[in-house]
Amino acid sequence: DPVSIRLAMADAIAHRIAPSAVKIEGRAAEYRGVRILDMVGELAVANGERLNVRDQDALLQRAVGAHSTSDFPLLLADAANKALLANYQVAAPTYRQWAARKPFSDFRDHSFLRIGDFPAFKEINEGGEVKYGTISENAEKVRAKEYGTGIAIGRRALINDDLSALSDFSSMIATRAAADENKQAYAVLAANAALSDGRTLFHADHGNLATASAIDGTNVGL
């Protein structure tokens, strides 16, 4: 199965990129130390293509040629994503200690209600009648955005079977991503922008605005 072969190869490459963060196990162990161009050839054969796997130029053309339909970009993307995700989990950004993670499937505005928007619970009398409240119309709108960057893997790196660029930068890229997330999350707090109720994020009406003039043990405990 070409897909399972590609995934096993990706695991092996990810281990080469980030050996301390990605374990090599299962079928991936078969590809420990195997040259990337040899992987390209094996994937081509697994896909039913006729290719001379000893022809390095043909393998290069198959991998990065202008009209190539090779699985190589998917293979490298799978490997890089596994390595980066493993290193990213180690470099967990601190904002996640106080922020909730919300999934998005598109780039439209999404509304999120606050805890205080739901009516308070009331005692049910003997007749079992439930007293209904109202939900506040205030809702914060959040929209997903995309951020990205990249590095190129050229012909020379493939010929030399050299993934040092990815290996050297794997941990650094993950740390940079975590740092950028932190920067953007804390920038939202620092901006103290107005919410849907017209009041700023930190406001006396929200009960989250400190009145103390200094940050010390006594005032933080208030």
Buried (B, 14 or more C-beta within 10 A) or exposed (E): EBEEBBBBBBBBBBBBBBEEBBEBEEBBEEBEEBBBBBBBBBBBBBBEEEBEBEEBEBBBBBBBEEEBEBBBEBBBEBBBEBBBBBBBEEBEBEBEEEEEEEEEEEEEEBEEEBEEBEEEEEEEEEEEEEEEEEEBEBBBEEEEEEEEEEEEBEEEBBBEEBBEBBBEBBBEBBBBBBEEBBEEBEEEEEEEEEBBBEBBBEBEEBEEEEEEEEEEEEEEEE
